[in-house]
Amino acid sequence: MSGEIIEIDRRETTSPPPAAGREIGEPQDVQAPSEPAIADQDGDPPEGAVEQIPEQHSELAEAAGPFAPVEQAPDGEPVEQVESLETSEPASAFESEPEPVEPAELVAPIAQAPDRDPVEQLQSLESSDPAYPEPVEPAEPAEPVEPVEPAEPVEPAEPVEPVESEGPVESEGPVESEGPVDPRDAVEPAEGRLDIPPPITEGETLAVKDMEPVYRGEESRGVEYLDEDAREDYRVFSHDGLLYTTDGERLDTSGAWSHWNGDGYAIFAMDPHGNMYVSSDHVPGQFHHSSLLAGGPVAGAGEVKVRGGRLDAITNESGHYSPGPEYTEQVIDELERRGVDVSSLRRTP
């Protein structure tokens, strides 16, 4: 029998349980088992071997469960192998599962350099590990920077408009002189602006009247005398037939007051060169006609009434100078010669 493998069907040797309604010991019909299938040379059963199992044994096969194939020992007999398998107890399918084994922590292997000691390599790894950072030395504090003073803003220069040249100016020959020019003549301002002429200080002079001797030395008793600079604020000049102040405003005496004619009148005095000075304030014992020319001689003195630069009335009322009517006419003539409109002027003694 060497070299042949015979497969024994255990299910055929096992007695089935008694059928229902049959007593134990009662004979039952049992069919003879079919011939066992002979395995081929490779140990595998021939084709159709499984199909040869009788149908009546299917219930027994299900009850018996799966069985392990018989392995042949090198020098054993098939019968002895079967008996050993029958005496061994099969492993239970319901045994407890083995306890899980915790996986060991993975340790990265240390790649050892060919010529370096493992301890040195480990120390180098610890020094490069981010978990062991090297201490950082604190940086030295920076020196404070002094604040820079802001530069003063530079005002932009105004643009200069270019001057267009109209070409060379042709000369019309020498200008003929009409004789000496009287500086007392009115100076006409340029169009679009008001030119303030300077006071006249040269040329022919007018007839004058001295102050009454009784008032000499009054400046020591509290009467104000104007000097040349302060006097300029009281000077008036003519433009377009009207009287103007040195501020460029039209003369108006509506708010003035005089000791002689009361409200609306202002005191005046004219110097020998025809310059006229007017004051809206007449304060006895403090400011008089003599205050305007510092007690000097006058070509006329009195009161004027002016509305919006137009001369409406003129008088010769002055206790310090007591001028006659001829001095009042001299003043009117001088004003008309300088361009003042006197057509509606009213004269009062």
C-alpha positions in Angstrom: 0.0 0.0 0.0 2.9 2.3 -0.1 2.6 5.1 -2.5 -1.2 5.1 -2.4 -3.4 7.4 -0.3 -6.8 6.2 0.7 -9.3 8.8 2.0 -11.7 7.4 4.6 -15.1 8.9 5.0 -15.7 9.2 8.7 -19.3 10.1 8.2 -20.0 6.6 6.9 -18.8 5.0 10.0 -20.8 7.1 12.3 -24.3 5.9 13.2 -27.0 8.3 12.5 -29.5 9.2 15.2 -32.6 7.2 15.5 -35.5 8.3 13.3 -38.6 9.8 14.8 -41.1 7.1 16.0 -38.5 4.4 16.1 -37.2 2.8 19.3 -33.7 2.3 20.2 -32.4 -1.1 19.1 -35.0 -1.4 16.4 -33.3 -2.4 13.1 -33.1 0.3 10.4 -32.3 0.2 6.7 -28.7 1.2 6.0 -27.4 1.3 2.6 -23.9 0.1 1.8 -21.3 2.8 1.4 -20.1 3.5 -2.0 -16.5 2.7 -2.9 -14.1 5.3 -1.5 -12.6 7.7 -4.0 -9.0 7.0 -4.7 -6.8 10.2 -4.8 -4.6 10.8 -7.7 -0.8 10.9 -7.7 -0.8 14.5 -6.4 -3.0 13.8 -3.4 -6.1 15.6 -4.9 -9.4 13.7 -5.1 -10.6 12.9 -8.6 -13.2 15.0 -10.3 -16.7 14.1 -9.2 -15.6 12.6 -5.9 -17.6 15.1 -3.9 -20.7 14.4 -5.9 -20.4 10.7 -5.0 -21.5 11.3 -1.4 -24.9 9.8 -0.9 -27.8 12.2 -0.4 -28.9 10.4 2.7 -25.6 11.3 4.4 -26.0 15.1 3.8 -27.8 15.5 7.2 -25.0 13.6 8.9 -22.4 15.8 7.2 -24.0 19.0 8.3 -24.1 17.7 11.9 -20.5 16.5 11.9 -19.1 19.8 10.6 -16.0 20.4 8.6 -13.0 18.2 9.1 -9.3 18.7 8.4 -7.7 16.8 5.6 -5.5 13.9 6.7 -1.8 14.5 6.2 0.3 11.4 5.8 3.3 11.1 8.0 6.5 10.0 6.2 6.6 6.5 7.6 3.1 6.0 9.0 0.3 3.9 7.7 -3.0 5.5 6.7 -5.0 3.6 9.3 -2.7 4.7 12.1 -3.1 8.3 11.0 -6.9 8.0 11.0 -6.9 6.6 14.5 -4.7 9.4 15.7 -7.0 11.9 14.3 -10.0 10.3 15.8 -8.5 10.2 19.3 -7.5 14.0 19.1 -10.1 16.5 20.1 -10.8 19.2 17.6 -10.3 22.8 18.6 -13.4 24.5 19.6 -14.6 27.3 17.3 -15.9 29.2 20.3 -12.6 29.5 22.2 -11.9 33.0 23.6 -10.0 35.4 21.4 -6.4 36.1 22.3 -5.7 39.3 24.2 -4.5 42.1 21.9 -0.8 42.9 22.2 0.0 46.6 22.4 2.3 47.7 19.6 5.7 48.8 20.7 6.7 52.4 20.1 8.6 52.9 16.9 12.0 54.1 17.5 13.8 55.6 14.6 17.0 53.9 14.0 20.1 55.9 14.5 22.0 56.1 11.3 25.5 55.6 12.4 28.2 57.4 10.5 31.1 55.2 9.4 33.7 56.9 11.6 31.6 58.4 14.4 30.9 57.1 17.9 27.1 56.3 18.5 27.2 58.4 21.7 28.4 61.4 19.7 25.7 60.9 17.1 23.1 60.8 19.8 24.3 64.0 21.3 24.3 65.7 17.9 20.7 64.5 17.4 19.7 66.0 20.7 21.3 69.3 19.9 19.5 69.4 16.5 16.1 68.3 18.0 13.7 71.3 18.2 12.6 70.0 21.6 16.0 71.1 23.0 16.6 74.6 21.5 19.8 76.3 22.2 19.5 79.4 24.4 19.5 82.7 22.5 21.5 85.5 23.8 19.5 88.8 24.2 20.3 91.5 21.7 21.9 94.7 22.9 19.4 97.6 23.2 19.7 100.1 20.3 20.8 103.6 21.1 17.9 106.1 21.2 17.6 108.2 18.0 17.2 111.9 18.6 14.1 113.3 16.9 14.7 115.5 13.9 13.2 118.9 14.1 10.6 119.5 11.3 11.7 121.8 8.6 9.8 125.1 8.3 7.4 125.1 5.4 8.5 127.1 2.5 5.9 129.4 1.0 5.7 129.0 -2.7 6.7 131.9 -4.8 4.1 133.7 -6.7 4.3 133.1 -10.4 5.5 136.0 -12.4 3.5 136.8 -15.5 5.6 137.2 -18.6 5.6 140.7 -20.0 4.9 140.8 -23.7 7.0 143.1 -25.6 5.3 145.4 -28.2 8.5 146.2 -29.9 10.6 149.3 -29.8 8.9 152.6 -28.8 9.1 155.2 -31.4 10.1 158.6 -30.2 7.8 161.5 -31.2 10.4 164.1 -30.5 11.1 166.4 -27.6 8.1 167.4 -25.4 7.3 171.0 -25.5 7.2 172.6 -22.1 4.2 174.8 -21.3 6.0 176.7 -18.6 6.5 176.2 -14.9 4.1 173.8 -13.2 2.4 175.0 -10.1 2.7 172.2 -7.4 -0.6 173.3 -5.9 -2.4 172.0 -9.0 -4.6 169.0 -8.4 -3.0 165.6 -9.2 -5.4 163.4 -11.1 -5.1 159.7 -10.0 -4.7 156.9 -12.5 -7.9 155.2 -13.8 -9.0 152.3 -11.6 -7.1 153.3 -8.5 -6.9 156.2 -6.1 -3.5 157.8 -5.9 -2.9 159.9 -2.7 -0.8 162.9 -3.6 1.8 164.1 -1.1 1.4 167.4 0.7 2.7 170.5 -1.2 5.7 172.1 0.5 7.3 174.2 -2.3 6.2 177.0 -4.6 4.2 180.2 -4.2 2.4 180.7 -1.0 -1.0 182.2 -0.2 -1.8 185.2 2.0 -1.8 184.2 5.7 -3.2 185.3 9.0 -1.4 184.9 12.3 -3.0 183.5 15.5 -4.3 186.0 18.0 -1.6 186.9 20.5 -3.9 186.0 23.4 -3.6 182.3 22.6 0.2 182.2 22.5 1.7 179.6 24.8 -1.6 177.6 25.0 0.1 174.3 24.3 1.6 174.6 27.8 -1.9 174.9 29.2 -3.1 171.6 27.7 -4.0 172.4 24.1 -2.8 169.7 21.7 -0.4 170.8 18.8 0.1 168.3 16.0 3.5 167.6 14.5 4.1 167.0 10.8 3.5 163.2 11.0 0.4 163.4 13.0 -1.0 166.3 10.9 -0.9 164.0 7.8 -3.9 162.0 9.2 -6.1 165.2 9.0 -5.1 166.2 5.5 -7.7 166.1 2.7 -7.3 166.2 -1.1 -9.5 166.4 -4.2 -10.5 163.7 -6.7 -13.2 163.8 -9.3 -14.6 167.0 -7.7 -14.9 165.4 -4.2 -12.8 165.6 -1.0 -11.0 162.5 0.2 -9.0 161.7 3.3 -5.5 160.2 3.3 -7.2 156.8 4.1 -8.7 156.9 0.6 -12.2 157.4 1.9 -14.6 160.2 1.0 -14.8 163.0 3.6 -18.0 163.1 5.5 -18.7 165.4 8.5 -22.1 164.0 9.4 -20.8 162.8 12.8 -18.7 165.9 13.5 -19.3 168.7 16.0 -18.2 172.3 16.1 -18.4 174.8 18.9 -19.8 177.4 16.5 -22.4 175.6 14.4 -22.8 172.3 16.2 -23.5 168.9 14.6 -22.5 168.2 11.1 -19.7 170.8 11.0 -16.0 170.2 11.3 -13.2 172.7 11.9 -10.6 173.3 9.2 -7.3 175.2 8.6 -5.4 175.8 5.3 -1.6 176.3 5.4 0.3 178.8 3.2 0.9 176.2 0.4 -2.9 175.4 0.2 -2.9 172.1 2.0 -6.2 171.7 3.9 -6.6 169.9 7.3 -10.0 169.0 8.7 -10.9 167.7 12.2 -14.3 166.3 13.3 -13.5 167.0 16.9 -13.6 170.5 18.4 -12.9 170.3 22.1 -12.5 173.7 23.8 -9.4 173.9 25.9 -7.9 170.8 24.2 -8.3 170.9 20.4 -8.7 174.0 18.4 -8.0 175.5 14.9 -4.5 176.2 16.2 -4.0 172.5 17.0 -4.0 171.6 13.2 -1.0 173.9 12.3 0.6 174.0 15.8 -0.2 177.7 16.3 1.3 178.7 12.9 -0.2 181.2 10.4 -3.1 180.1 8.2 -4.4 181.0 4.7 -7.9 180.4 6.0 -9.7 178.9 8.9 -13.3 178.1 9.9 -15.9 175.3 9.5 -17.0 173.0 6.6 -20.0 170.8 6.0 -19.3 167.8 3.7 -21.6 165.0 2.7 -20.1 162.0 0.8 -17.1 164.1 -0.3 -19.2 167.0 -1.6 -18.6 170.4 -0.1 -22.0 171.9 0.9 -21.0 174.8 3.3 -18.1 176.8 4.5 -17.6 179.4 7.2 -14.8 181.5 8.7 -15.8 180.9 12.3 -12.5 180.8 14.3 -11.8 182.5 17.6 -8.0 181.8 17.4 -7.5 183.4 14.0 -10.6 185.6 13.4 -10.0 185.7 9.6 -12.0 188.0 7.4 -14.2 187.1 4.4 -11.3 187.6 2.0 -9.6 184.6 3.5 -12.7 182.5 3.1 -12.8 183.4 -0.6 -9.1 182.5 -0.9 -9.8 179.1 0.4 -12.7 178.6 -2.0 -10.6 179.7 -5.0 -7.8 177.3 -4.0 -10.1 174.3 -3.7 -11.7 175.0 -7.0 -8.3 175.3 -8.7 -7.5 171.8 -7.3 -10.6 170.4 -8.8 -13.2 170.5 -6.0 -16.8 171.1 -7.1 -18.0 174.3 -5.5 -21.1 174.8 -7.6 -23.5 174.0 -4.8 -21.4 175.6 -2.1 -23.2 177.7 0.5 -21.1 180.5 2.1 -21.9 181.8 5.5 -20.1 184.7 7.4 
